[in-house]
Amino acid sequence: MARVRISDVAAAAGVSTATVSLVLNDRTARISDATRDRVRQAAAEVGYTPNSVARGLRTQRSRTIGLISDRIATTPFAGRMLSGAQDVAREHGYLVFLVDTDADETVEREAIRALADQQVDAMIYACMWHRVVDVPASLPRGSVFLDCRPADGGFPAVVPDDRAGAVAAVRALVAAGHRRIAYVDVDEPHPPVASFLRHDGYLEVLAEAGIGPDPALHVRGDTSSAGGREATDRLLDLPAQQRPTALFCFNDRMAAGAYVAAHRRGLVIPQDLSIVGYDDQQLVAAELDPPLTTVALPHYEMGRWAMEVALGIRTPDDPGAPHLMPCPIVDRDSVGPPPATAASDSRRRT
């Protein structure tokens, strides 16, 4: 099939090839709106697409961005980071090359080398969890870190404001009247930064509410529903005077496990136990019964921010510190007053 050329567009639009070139390269300062629209319509009608190889040689840009991730491509709840990045790239005429390394350092090194060989214009290094990472030696300067912090601090980065998100979650429980609030944390050999930051936010709210922290109410479990169920069982096995009336869970899957543990004991949420999750994970938080109050991770917004910085259309406020993206609380139906307060309210209504 013969390739459509600029001369074909010029003939269809009734203008010179120079005018077509100016319009298609967005250099239209001296060209009328009517002529510009006519050229673009003609290009669409004849099926013209620019020769990316020739344009790359001329501009020294490939209009491609490399995105390296550990497990984002295979993790549904983190996929919105890719959506955010791809939307910005598409809006500005760029293509994203995605490589998922499954956290394999050998694959990562090969991926960085391959993307460099493809002469991508920039690279984004993304992680599934908010954590501190050692910068790969071969990663180009100016690369952008997404949902992780470079250990040397010398790169632009965007991460969720996990501490502030935890503060909002625990404040919601305190505002409902709870004093015995447990933190169901993640149990891993090397916990992500998010674990510590959310714990810090939890402790901050306890302190401002005049609540002394109880070590027995800080429990750990696997990040799965089973892990949340087992951790909640340990909490509900505590003596009655020590047992929590509310749980703040590291993620929504653990919160789902907490629902199971509560239901197995005949407890009703939120009348007997209030629960707040973290992530606002699709197909989990809103589908629980009752729907889970949780904190939303700003995956899509972080993906957009990272791509905007990679393309040079956004400048970080402080290049030496990661940009903290707000994590809003999503109010649903899993938070209520403590059981004694709820029972008292019920008696007054009757």
N, C-alpha and C positions, 0 to 999 in steps of 0.2 A: 504494500500500500504506500503510495507516494506521500511524503510528509508535507503538511500544509506549511507554507512559508509566509514570511511577513509580506512579501509582494502580493500574495493571494488576499491577505487581509486588506492591504492598501487598495487593491482593485475593487474589492467588495464595498469598501467604505468611501471610495472616490477621493482618496487623499494620497500623499506621498508616503514612501516607505519610511522616511525620516520622521514624519508625524506619527506613524504607527509605532515606531521604536520609542519615541518620547512618551506616548500614552502608556504603552505596555510596561515601561520602566518607571512609571509614576513621576515623570518629569513634565508636568502639565501646566507650569506657571504661565506660559504664553499661548496656551491652547484653550479655545472656548469650551464651555461645558457641553455645548451641542456636538462639537467635533469629537470631544473625548468620548461621549456616550455612543456616538455613531461608530467609532473605531472599536470600542469594547463589544458592542452588539455584533458588529461584523466578525470579530474574532471568535465570538461564541458560535455564530451561525456557520462559519466555515470549519469549526473544530480546531482552531489554532491552539497549540500548547507550546510554551517557550522551551528551547533547548537548554536543559539545565546544565549540561556539560559545558557548552559554550559560555553560558552566563557565568558559571563558576570560574572559568579561566579568565573572564573579563573582570569580575568583581573580587576574585580571590576569596569567595565564600561559597560553600556547598549548600547552604540553606538547610542543613540537617543538624540535629542535636542528638547526642548520645545520652541515654538514660540507663544507668547501671543500678540494679536493685538486688537485694539479697533474696527476698521471697515475695515481693509486692505483687508480681504478676500472677502468682498462684494463691493469693490471699484475698478473698472477696471483699472483706471489710476495708482493706487498704487500697483497693483498686481505684477509689475516687481520686487518689493522688495522681494517678496516671491520667485520669479524665481531665483534671484541672490543667496539668502540664500540656496535654495534647490539644486542648481547646485553645490555649494561648498560642501554641505553635501553629495551629491551623489558621487562626485569625491573622497571623503575620506571614503566612506562606512558607512555613517550615515543616519539615518531616521529622518525626522522632524515631530513632533507632533504639529499641528496647532490648536489653540483655538481662535476663534473670539468672543470677549465679548460684542460687540455692546455698548461699553463704560459703561457697567453696573458693578459697583464696587463689587456687590455680586457675579456675575458670575466670575469676575476676581479673587476674593479670592478663590473661589472653584476651578478654573482652576489651579492656582498656587499650591494649595494643591494636586490636582489630579496628576499634572505633577511630583511633588516631590515624591508622592507615587509610581509613575512609575519609579523612580530613573533615570530620565533623567540626562545626563552628564552636561548639562548647559541649561540656559534659555536666550531667547532673548525677550525683551519687546519692541514692535513696535507700532507706532502711524501713523495715516493717515496724520496728519498735523505736521509740525515742531513746537513743543511747549515745554514748561517746564512742567514737571509732578512731582507730589509727588510720592516718591518711596513707593510701597506697602510694608507694614511691613513684610509680609511673603516672599518677593522676596529674593532668596539667594544672598549672596555677590558674586561678580564676574559675575553677570548677565550683559548682554550687551544691551544697549538702541539703538534702531533703529528709526531714524527720530524724535527723541525727546531728551530732555536734562533732566537728573535727577536734582531735585531741590537742593539736597545736594552735587552734583558734585562728589560723591564718586564711580561712576561706569564708565566703558568705554562706550562711546557713539559716534555715527556718525550722522551728520545732513548735509543738503545741505548748501552751502555757499551762503545764500540768499542775503546778502548785496552785495557781488561781482557780483552775477547774475544780480541784479538790476542795478548796475553800468554799466555793459556791455550793458544792454538794453537801458538805457537812453543815454549813450554815442553814441549808434548807431543813436538815434534820433537827438542828437546835431550835430553829424558829417554830417547828412543829411541837416543841416541848420535850424533846429527848435529852437525857443526860447520860445514859449508858449506851454509847455508840461504839460499835466495833469496826475495825478496819480489816477487811478480808484481803490480804496482800498476796502477791505472787511469790512462789517458792522456786527459785532457780539458783544454780551455783553462782551465776554472775547476773544479778537482777538488773533490769534496764534502769536508766536514769529516772524514767517515769515512776517507778516504784518508790524511790526515795523522795521525789518531789511531791507525790500525792500524799505520802506519809507526813511530810513537813506541813502541807496544807491542812491535813487532818489535825495535827497537833496545834497548829496556829489557832484554829477555831476553838478547840477545846480550851486553850489558854484564855482566849478573849471572852469565853463564856464562863470562866471560872470553874472549869471541870478538870479535875486532876486525871491525867492519863493512867489507865490500868493496863499493865503489860499483858494481862490475861485476855484483853479484848483486841490485841493485835495478833492475828493468826495468819498463817500462810498456807497456801495450797497450790496445786497445779493450776495453770491458767484455763483449764477446761471446765465444763459444767460439773464433771465428777469431782474436780479439785475444789470447786466452790461448795458442793454438797458436803464433802468430807470436812472442810474447814468449818462450815456452819454447824454441822453436827457437834463438833467439839465445843463450839460456843454455847449451843443449846443444852449441852450436858453440864454446864457450870451450875453451881448452886443458884437457887432462885434469886437471891439478893444480889448476885454477881452477873447474872445473865443479861445480855444486851436487849434493848427494846428496838434497836435500829442497827442496820448494817450499811457500811459504805464499802462497796466491792471494787476491786482493781479493774475489772472489766465486766461486760454484760454477760459473757458466758459463765463466769463465776457467779454472777447474780442469778442467772437461770438455775444454777445448781442450788443456790440458797433457797429459791422458790421450792424446789423439790424437797429439800430437807425440812422446810417449814410445813409443807403440805402433808408429808408423811407423819408428822406429829400432830396433825389436826389443827395447825395454826392457820389463821386467815390473814392474808396480806391486804391492806396495811393495819387492820384492826388489832392484830396480835404482834406483828413485826413489820417495821418499815424497812424498805430496801432501796438503795440508790446504786446504780451501776456506773460504768464509764465506757465510752466509745460511741454510743448510739448506733450499735451495729445493726445493719439491715437484716431483716428477717429474724431478729432476736428481740430487741427491746420493745418494739411496738406490738409484737405478736404474743408476748407473755400475758397471762391472765392473773391479776390486772396488768395493763401495760406499764412498763418499767420507767420510772423517773430516772434519768441518766444524764451524763455529761457528754456532749458531742465533741468528738475529735474533728478538727477542721481539715480533714484530708484534702478535700477539693481546693480549699483556699490556699493551703500550703503548696499544692502542686502548681497552682497558678503563679504564686509568688516566686517559686524557684525558677519557673520558665521565664517569667518577666525579667528576673535578674540575669539569667543566662543569655537572654536576647539583648540585654543592655537597655531595656525600656524602663527599668526600675533600678534605683540605686539604694542599697541598704542604708538604713538610718545610721547604724554603727557597724562598719565592716569588721570590727574586732569582736563583736558579740552576736550570738544568734538572734534572729528576729523571733519574738514570742507571739504566736498566733492565738487569739482568744479561744477559749473552750466554753461555749455557752451551755447552761443547764437546760435540759428539756423536761419540763414538768408534765408528768402523766399521772398515774393513779396509785403508785406504790408507796406513797408517804402519807402518814396520818399521825395523829397524836399518840403518845404512849398508851398502852392498854389501860392503865388505871384512869387516865384522863378521859379516854374514850368511853369507858364504862360509866364514869361520873356524868359525862355529857349525855349519854343515853338515858340515864336515870332521870336527869333533869327534863329531858324532852318528854318522857312518859309521865 
